[in-house]
Amino acid sequence: MSLTDTLGSLAIASKGHFMTGVSTDIGTSFIKPAGSVGDTLHGNAVVTAMGKSLAYTRVDFTNDTGTLVAYGHHTKYIGKSSSHRDNVEFTEDGEGLIEKST
């Protein structure tokens, strides 16, 4: 579950949030064995929705063959952090920053 927490938070940060808020709900479902010691586990996190108060993420965990072995969900309260002065805005491709006008 800590990977769901970390990756969900990073997904919110990837949307420009300097602070990623407080967890209100989190869970992970393990559906298949992930492999053996030394195998690689891949994680992919996406923000599924983001409003003024809450952000929702989903994290998929796959093994080296691409088989889904677990998935997580993470809901975070972002009400106070959504207007933080250090938040940034990214270009549509996510590669650059859009400068704030002062």
Order of alpha helices (4+ residues) and beta strands (2+ residues): alpha-beta-beta-beta-beta-beta-beta
